[in-house]
């Protein structure tokens, strides 16, 4: 992560750096803004990445019990047989 004083920052400087690493703009020695490159991402990725509702769901899913691949295949086979 690169830090740049807001007084020294130019748009060109920031644009050159944000695709390789995050850039923190500093004002009076304190973080002021975080610039992150999004080249290659689509609109949906950007919206989900900043959605509190989406990340709450992800957190919930991560806490759920998982099953093995073998169990998943067994369940799918049961569905096919019906």
Beta strands, then each sheet from edge to edge (+ up, - down):
strand 1: 2-5
strand 2: 23-27
strand 3: 30-35
sheet 1: 1+ 2+ 3-
end
